[in-house]
């Protein structure tokens, strides 16, 4: 279970994913298995008929002499493993990473940078290509203040609707923009809308990127009040958390100091994402959390 720390006093001054799966393709024989398995087993009146259907569609090809049936059955059962992005890190160290997505607007970004400077913390900004085109000086300012720059694609599309090469092009454009402006080589990628699939993660991996999501969502983009943003974040933070904010959300500047104060009182260290995640000798569990492999450093 994730560690939950509730502090209404900090926020109110008083006591008190996304993913997608590629469409499956089945032969006629395999479809029989799929249909049978999908019958409502939880309803007992369907249990016996469903088992009979499964037995028939599995046994008939064998009796009929279809030599390829066992191989097709194995293929149907052992599907390609589903890849997951990094939502957080499984650790007992009280470290958290704060991230800001930047796609529209930059008016509040200088204020956010000043707050971060005042608290002496470094974070990660995920930038969209057309945002960089509109605010090239702000990209340089973010980097100059010591914050990490991540890739948020060139046009903020729904990546699952694109082919792998088109996905790579989205990342490659921003990769070059960041390198040209800062001299840095980006390796952290956040998919727009939090939308991903095996295709998206594989495309990013082939370009040397780690795909990053979040385990704590401030929902600041919904224009929640500063109190509500503060409450959401402080009640959900945990060791190894990645927190999602946006660079131009209306009430984030008002909520941020209280959140940073809370982190400090609770003994949390705020670090860039690259200082939180494991770069090798890890696996990602069913929650999307990185875990050290046995025997790893």
Helices and strands as residue ranges (DSSP letters): H 8-12, H 28-37, H 44-63, H 69-77, E 88-89, E 95-102, H 109-119, E 124-127, H 129-134, H 136-144, E 148-151, G 159-161, H 164-182, E 188-189, G 192-194, H 198-206, E 210-211, E 216-217, G 220-222, H 226-236, E 241-246, H 252-265, E 269-271, H 273-276, E 282-284, E 289-292
